[in-house]
């Protein structure tokens, strides 16, 4: 299991939480998704044999948000 934190710009409300969370959760291998609008962070735990960070970034950015940085934990 891997953990990654995305710094995301453009999220501002509860709808953003649902949109980003559901979009990332659809990727096979995602274990947990935590969206923190106040800090602009999306924390994802995932199985790196099934999911890639590129898939996650694409899932976030397809809704108009911008991933500006990532941190692996």
Buried (B, 14 or more C-beta within 10 A) or exposed (E): EBEBBBBBEBBEEEEBBEBBBEBBEEBEBBBEBEBEBEEBBBBBBBEEEEBEBEBBBBBBBEEEBEBEEBEEE
